[in-house]
Amino acid sequence: MTFQAVEENDIAFFQQCIGINNVRCDRDSQLHYGHDETEDLVFPPEVVLLPSSRSQVQDIMRYCYQRRIAVTPIGARTGLSGGALCVHGGVGLCMEKFNAILDIDLKNLQVVTQPGVITQILQEAVAAHGLYYPPDPSSRGSCFIGGNLAENAGGPRAVKYGVTKDWVLDLEVVLPNGDCIHTGAKTLKNSTGYNLTQLMVGSEGTLGVITEATLKLIPMPQHQLLMLAAFNDEQKACDAVSAIFRAGITPSALEFMERDAIDWVLPFVPDHGLLISDEVRAHLLIEVDGRHLDSLMSDCETVSQVLAEFGCDDILFAEDETQKNKLWALRRRVAEAVKSNSVYKEEDTVVPRHHLAELLAHVKSVGAKYGFQSVCYGHAGDGNLHINIIKGNSSDELWNHQLPMAITEIFEKCVALGGTLSGEHGIGWVQKNYMPIAFDAVSLDLMKSIKNVFDPHGILNPGKLFPDPQPIHS
C-alpha cells in the first residue's frame, strides 16, 4: 500500500488547524517522536502533530483520510513491540496534550480520563479519594493510559485484577474518516449490540484514535504484604506458581525473575539490602492484598508452606513501605537494566501458568541451539514470561537471519502449550510476521476485514499487526 507524502500545502493546513507551534517538521522532533522502547528502531514521521481537542483530531483524520496520508498515533513511546513507530512516515499524531483527568465519580466508582494521562498520575489521583485503578504496567511512571488501552496492558497485578480491558466501560474514538463514536456506556452491564469497546482495546491504534475513556475503579485495598522467595532451581520456582493457586490463594501479584535478571538490576536500586548466595537461581516476588490483615497473614503462611514443598531456600518478608518499594523497584527496572547492557529483543510470551516451567526450559534449549543468551522474568501468576534475547557479541548472521527461526520455535512451543504470542505488549511492527503461528488464514482474513471496515484506505497505523506477504521467519 502506498501513501501520499506530506507536502507544503499539507503543512499549511495542519498549522491552520492546530497552530504553528503544534506542527513540527524539524529533524530533532522527527527523531524524538520516531522511536519507542523497541530495540534500537527509529522510524521518523514526516511531521509531528500535537492536537489538544477532539475536534482537532477529527479535522486531522478527515484531511489525511481524503489525502491518503498515513497517520500513526503516538503516546509516551514506552511500547516494546513497535506499535507507535511511523514505519510509513506520514503524520505522527502525538496525544500528549490530552493529559486531563476529566471526572472522578465517587458515587459510581468511575473515572473519565483523556489518553495522555500518565498511568501512575491517574492511580495517585484516584488513590487520594481512597480508590484504586489496578492495571499496573512496569512503565506506569511514564506510560500513557491511551497506550495501555491500545495494547491492552497488564502488569503485575493483572493476576488478581485483570488487564486493561477489564476496567473499560466506554471509549470516545475518532475513526480514520474523522467520524466520532462512543463504544459503550457508563454501566457495569451492557448487552446492547456488538462490544465495540472490547474490540477497540488492544487494537493497537489501527482502528481509531481514542480521545477519552471511562474506567472502573474499586476501593483501595487496606493492606498489602510482600515476600521475596529464593530458589536454587528455576524450574521448581516456576512449578511452585500454579501450586500456590491450587492451594486456594490468589495473590495480587506473583512475579518471576531468574538469576541474570536479578544480577543486572541490583545496581539500579541503591541500598537494596539483598544478600544473594551464589546458589540462588531464581526469585518469586509474591504479594497479597485485602481488607483484613489477619486473613492476609494466614495466606502468607499457606504460601510459605507451598514454597517449602518446592525447595524454596529463603523467604524475605518486606517489613515496611520502604522495603516494599525497593523490592518492587527490582522487578520494575529489569527491562531498563537489560537495555543498559545490550541491544535486545523482547518476546512477550504467555502460556497457561502450569506450563511456565516447560516454556522456560524450552527457551533455554533454543538459546543453546542457536547460541544466544536470554534473560527471563515476568508475570508468573499469568504464565506471562518476558524473554529478553541479548545481542551482546552475537554475529549479524545470528541476529538478522537465524534469530527469527529461533523465535519461531519459541512461539510454536507457546501455541502448542495452549498459549500465544503476546500477553500484554502487543504485536505491532516486530511480531507481525509471526501471527500465522497463532492464527490460521481464515482468522487473519477476518481481522483484515474488520480493519477494512474501520479504515478502508488503510491510513491508520499502517504496517502493524498483519504479516508481510513473505514473512521473514518462513
C-alpha positions in Angstrom: 0.0 0.0 0.0 1.3 3.4 -0.9 0.6 6.7 0.8 0.9 10.4 -0.2 3.9 12.2 1.1 3.4 15.2 3.3 3.7 18.3 1.2 3.9 22.1 2.0 0.2 22.6 1.4 -0.5 19.8 4.0 1.8 21.5 6.5 -0.1 24.8 5.9 -3.4 23.0 6.6 -2.1 21.5 9.8 -0.7 24.8 11.0 -4.1 26.4 10.4 -5.9 23.6 12.2 -3.8 23.3 15.4 -1.4 26.2 15.4 2.2 26.6 14.1 3.8 25.6 17.4 1.9 22.3 17.4 3.2 21.3 13.9 6.8 20.1 14.0 8.9 19.2 11.0 12.4 19.7 12.3 14.8 16.8 12.4 15.1 16.7 16.2 11.3 16.3 16.6 11.2 13.7 13.9 13.8 11.6 15.7 12.4 12.3 19.1 8.9 11.0 18.1 10.3 8.4 15.7 11.2 5.7 18.3 9.7 3.9 21.3 11.4 1.4 23.6 11.5 -1.3 20.9 15.1 -2.4 20.4 17.0 0.4 18.7 14.5 1.0 15.9 13.8 4.6 14.6 11.2 5.5 12.0 10.8 9.3 11.9 7.4 10.7 10.9 7.4 13.4 8.2 5.6 15.7 10.5 4.6 15.6 14.2 1.2 17.0 15.1 0.2 17.8 18.7 -3.6 18.4 18.8 -5.3 19.3 22.0 -9.0 18.7 21.3 -11.2 16.0 19.8 -12.4 18.4 17.0 -8.7 18.9 16.0 -8.2 15.2 15.9 -11.3 14.9 13.7 -10.1 17.6 11.3 -6.7 15.9 11.0 -8.1 12.5 10.4 -10.6 13.7 7.9 -8.0 15.5 6.0 -5.5 12.7 6.0 -8.2 10.2 5.0 -9.1 12.3 2.0 -5.4 12.8 1.0 -4.3 9.2 1.8 -1.7 10.3 4.2 -0.5 7.7 6.8 -1.2 8.5 10.4 0.4 6.8 13.4 -0.9 7.6 16.9 1.9 8.3 19.3 1.7 8.4 23.1 4.5 8.1 25.6 6.5 5.8 23.4 7.2 3.2 26.1 6.0 0.3 23.9 8.1 -2.8 23.2 6.5 -4.1 20.0 7.0 -1.0 17.7 3.3 -0.1 17.8 4.0 3.6 17.8 6.7 3.6 15.1 5.9 5.6 11.9 7.0 2.9 9.6 5.4 4.6 6.6 6.4 8.1 7.5 3.4 10.4 7.2 1.9 12.0 10.3 3.0 11.2 13.8 -0.2 12.0 15.8 1.0 12.7 19.3 -1.6 12.7 22.0 0.5 14.1 24.9 -1.7 17.2 25.2 -4.7 15.1 26.0 -3.5 15.0 29.6 -6.5 15.8 31.7 -8.4 13.7 34.2 -11.9 15.0 33.4 -14.0 13.5 36.3 -13.7 11.2 39.3 -17.1 9.9 40.1 -17.0 8.9 43.8 -20.6 7.6 43.9 -20.3 5.3 40.9 -16.6 4.5 41.3 -15.6 5.6 37.8 -13.0 8.0 36.3 -13.2 9.8 32.9 -9.8 10.5 31.5 -8.0 11.6 28.4 -5.5 9.2 26.9 -2.4 11.3 27.5 -2.6 11.0 31.3 0.3 9.0 32.8 -0.9 5.8 34.4 0.7 6.5 37.8 -0.7 10.0 37.8 -4.2 8.6 37.3 -3.6 6.0 40.0 -2.4 8.6 42.5 -5.3 10.9 41.7 -7.9 8.3 42.5 -5.9 7.0 45.4 -6.3 10.4 47.0 -10.1 9.6 47.2 -9.4 6.1 48.6 -9.9 4.4 45.2 -7.9 2.0 43.2 -7.2 1.6 39.4 -5.3 -1.8 39.3 -3.8 -2.1 35.8 -0.2 -1.6 36.7 2.4 -1.9 33.9 6.1 -1.7 34.9 6.3 1.6 32.9 3.4 3.1 34.9 5.5 6.1 35.8 5.8 7.2 32.2 3.3 5.3 30.0 0.0 6.9 29.0 -3.5 5.5 29.6 -4.0 5.7 25.8 -1.1 3.3 25.2 -2.4 1.0 27.9 -5.7 0.9 26.1 -4.2 0.4 22.7 -2.0 -2.5 23.8 -4.4 -3.9 26.5 -1.6 -3.5 29.0 -1.5 -5.8 32.1 1.3 -5.6 34.6 2.0 -7.4 37.9 -1.5 -7.1 39.4 -3.3 -8.5 36.4 -3.2 -11.9 38.0 -5.9 -10.9 40.5 -7.5 -7.8 39.0 -7.3 -8.5 35.2 -5.8 -6.4 32.4 -6.8 -3.0 31.0 -9.8 -4.3 29.0 -11.4 -5.5 32.3 -11.6 -1.9 33.5 -13.0 -0.1 30.5 -16.7 0.9 30.3 -16.7 3.4 27.4 -14.4 5.0 24.9 -14.7 8.1 22.8 -13.0 7.3 19.5 -12.2 9.3 16.3 -12.4 7.0 13.3 -10.0 7.2 10.4 -12.5 9.2 8.3 -12.9 11.8 11.1 -16.3 10.5 12.5 -16.5 10.2 16.3 -18.2 7.4 18.2 -18.8 6.2 21.8 -18.3 2.5 22.1 -20.1 1.7 25.3 -21.9 3.2 28.3 -21.2 4.1 31.9 -22.9 1.0 33.2 -21.4 -2.2 34.7 -23.6 -4.3 32.5 -24.1 -3.8 28.8 -25.6 -6.4 26.4 -26.5 -4.0 23.7 -25.1 -4.9 20.3 -21.5 -5.7 19.4 -18.9 -5.0 22.1 -17.0 -2.2 20.2 -15.3 -1.2 23.5 -13.5 -4.6 23.7 -12.8 -4.6 20.0 -11.0 -1.2 20.3 -9.0 -2.1 23.4 -5.9 -4.0 22.2 -6.4 -2.9 18.6 -3.0 -1.1 18.7 -4.2 2.2 17.2 -5.2 0.5 13.9 -9.0 1.1 14.1 -9.4 4.6 15.7 -7.8 7.3 17.8 -9.0 7.2 21.5 -9.7 10.7 22.8 -11.5 9.8 26.1 -12.0 6.8 28.3 -14.4 5.9 31.1 -12.7 3.4 33.5 -14.0 1.4 36.5 -12.5 1.9 40.0 -12.7 -0.1 43.3 -12.0 0.8 46.9 -8.3 0.8 47.7 -7.1 -2.4 49.4 -6.2 -1.5 53.0 -3.2 -3.9 53.4 -0.5 -5.4 51.2 2.0 -8.0 52.3 5.1 -8.7 50.1 7.6 -11.6 50.2 10.6 -12.4 48.1 11.3 -16.2 47.8 14.6 -17.5 46.6 15.1 -20.8 44.8 18.2 -22.8 43.8 16.3 -24.2 40.8 14.4 -22.1 38.2 12.1 -25.0 37.2 11.0 -25.5 40.8 10.3 -21.8 41.2 8.1 -22.0 38.1 6.4 -25.2 39.3 5.6 -23.5 42.6 3.5 -20.8 40.9 0.5 -23.0 39.9 0.7 -24.8 43.2 0.0 -21.6 45.1 -3.2 -21.2 43.2 -4.2 -24.8 43.7 -3.7 -24.2 47.4 -6.6 -21.7 47.3 -4.5 -18.5 47.3 -4.9 -15.8 44.6 -2.0 -13.3 45.1 -2.4 -9.7 43.9 1.0 -10.2 42.2 3.2 -13.1 41.5 6.4 -12.3 39.6 9.3 -14.4 38.4 13.0 -13.3 38.0 15.8 -15.6 37.0 19.3 -15.0 38.4 20.6 -13.0 35.5 17.7 -10.5 35.8 18.5 -10.0 39.5 22.2 -9.6 38.9 21.7 -7.0 36.2 19.1 -5.0 38.1 20.7 -4.8 41.5 23.0 -1.8 40.6 19.8 0.1 39.5 18.3 0.0 43.0 20.6 1.7 45.6 20.6 0.4 49.1 18.6 -2.7 48.2 20.0 -4.6 51.1 19.8 -8.0 49.5 22.4 -10.7 50.1 22.0 -13.4 47.5 24.0 -16.6 47.7 25.7 -18.0 44.6 23.4 -21.0 44.6 20.2 -18.9 44.1 19.0 -19.3 40.5 15.6 -17.5 40.7 13.2 -15.5 42.8 9.4 -15.2 43.1 8.0 -11.9 44.3 4.6 -12.5 45.9 2.1 -10.0 47.1 -1.3 -10.5 48.7 -3.7 -7.7 49.4 -7.1 -7.1 51.0 -9.0 -5.5 53.9 -8.2 -7.9 56.8 -4.6 -8.3 57.9 -5.2 -11.5 59.8 -6.5 -13.2 56.7 -3.6 -12.0 54.7 -1.1 -13.3 57.3 -2.9 -16.7 57.0 -2.5 -16.5 53.2 1.2 -15.9 53.6 1.6 -18.9 55.9 -0.1 -21.1 53.3 2.1 -19.7 50.5 5.2 -20.3 52.6 4.2 -23.9 53.1 3.8 -24.4 49.4 7.1 -22.7 48.6 8.9 -25.1 51.1 7.5 -28.0 49.2 9.3 -26.8 46.1 12.6 -26.3 47.7 12.4 -22.6 48.5 15.8 -21.6 50.0 14.8 -18.4 51.8 11.9 -16.0 52.2 12.2 -12.3 52.9 9.1 -10.5 54.2 9.1 -6.8 53.5 9.0 -5.1 56.8 7.8 -1.6 55.8 6.8 0.5 52.8 10.4 1.4 52.1 11.4 -2.2 51.7 8.4 -3.0 49.6 9.2 -0.1 47.3 12.8 -1.4 46.9 11.7 -4.9 46.1 9.2 -3.7 43.6 11.8 -1.4 42.0 14.0 -4.5 41.5 11.2 -6.1 39.4 10.1 -3.0 37.6 13.5 -1.9 36.5 14.7 -5.2 35.0 13.9 -4.1 31.4 15.8 -0.9 31.9 18.8 -2.8 33.3 18.8 -5.2 30.4 18.7 -2.4 27.8 21.6 -0.7 29.5 23.7 -3.8 29.0 22.9 -4.6 25.4 20.5 -4.3 22.4 17.9 -6.9 22.9 14.7 -8.4 21.5 11.9 -8.9 23.9 9.3 -11.6 23.4 6.1 -11.3 25.5 5.1 -15.0 25.6 2.2 -16.3 27.6 1.1 -19.9 28.4 -1.2 -21.5 31.0 0.7 -21.0 34.2 1.2 -24.7 34.9 3.3 -24.9 31.7 5.6 -22.0 32.7 8.5 -24.3 33.7 8.2 -26.2 30.4 8.3 -22.9 28.4 11.3 -21.7 30.3 13.2 -24.9 29.7 12.3 -24.7 26.0 13.6 -21.1 25.8 17.0 -22.1 27.3 17.1 -25.1 25.0 16.5 -23.0 21.9 19.2 -20.5 23.2 21.7 -23.3 23.5 20.8 -24.5 20.0 21.2 -21.1 18.3 23.9 -19.7 20.6 22.2 -16.7 22.3 21.8 -15.6 25.9 18.3 -14.9 27.3 17.2 -13.1 30.4 13.8 -14.2 31.5 11.3 -12.7 34.0 7.7 -11.8 34.1 4.2 -12.2 35.5 4.4 -15.8 36.5 0.9 -15.8 38.0 -0.4 -15.2 34.5 2.0 -17.5 32.8 3.4 -14.4 31.1 7.1 -14.8 30.5 9.2 -11.9 29.2 12.1 -13.3 27.2 14.9 -10.8 26.6 17.2 -12.2 23.9 20.6 -10.4 24.3 22.5 -9.3 21.3 25.8 -8.9 23.1 28.6 -10.1 20.8 26.2 -12.1 18.5 27.1 -12.1 14.8 24.9 -10.2 12.4 24.2 -13.6 10.8 22.7 -14.9 14.0 20.9 -11.7 14.9 19.4 -11.0 11.5 18.9 -14.4 9.9 19.0 -17.2 12.5 17.2 -15.5 15.4 13.8 -15.3 13.6 14.0 -19.1 13.2 14.7 -19.4 16.9 11.8 -17.1 17.9 9.6 -19.1 15.6 10.5 -22.2 17.6 9.7 -20.4 20.9 6.3 -19.2 19.6 5.4 -22.6 18.2 6.0 -24.1 21.6 3.9 -21.4 23.3 1.0 -22.2 21.0 1.5 -26.0 21.4 1.2 -25.4 25.2 -2.1 -23.6 24.8 -0.6 -20.1 24.9 0.0 -17.3 22.3 2.5 -14.7 21.1 1.8 -11.8 23.4 0.3 -11.3 26.8 0.4 -7.6 27.1 3.0 -5.9 24.8 1.0 -6.4 21.6 2.1 -7.4 18.1 2.9 -4.1 16.5 5.8 -4.0 14.0 8.3 -6.5 15.3 6.0 -9.5 15.9 3.6 -9.2 13.0 5.3 -11.8 10.8 4.8 -14.5 13.5 1.0 -14.1 13.5 0.4 -17.1 11.3 1.8 -19.3 14.1 -1.2 -18.3 16.3 -3.9 -17.8 13.7 -5.0 -19.6 10.6 -5.7 -17.9 7.3 -9.4 -17.6 8.0 -8.9 -15.8 11.3 -6.3 -13.4 9.8 -8.6 -12.6 6.9 -11.4 -11.9 9.3 -9.2 -9.5 11.2 -8.2 -7.8 8.0 -11.9 -7.4 7.1 -12.6 -5.7 10.4 -9.6 -3.4 9.7 -11.1 -2.6 6.3 -14.5 -1.7 7.7 -13.0 0.9 10.1 -10.2 2.0 7.7 -10.9 1.2 4.1 -8.0 3.4 2.9 -5.6 1.8 5.4 -4.1 5.1 6.6 -4.2 4.5 10.4 -1.1 2.9 11.9 -0.3 1.1 8.7 2.2 -1.8 8.7 1.2 -3.2 12.0 -0.4 -6.4 13.2 -0.7 -8.2 9.9 2.2 -10.3 8.4 4.1 -9.3 5.3 3.3 -11.3 2.1 6.6 -13.3 2.7 7.2 -13.3 6.4 10.9 -13.2 7.5 10.6 -16.4 9.5 9.4 -18.7 6.8 
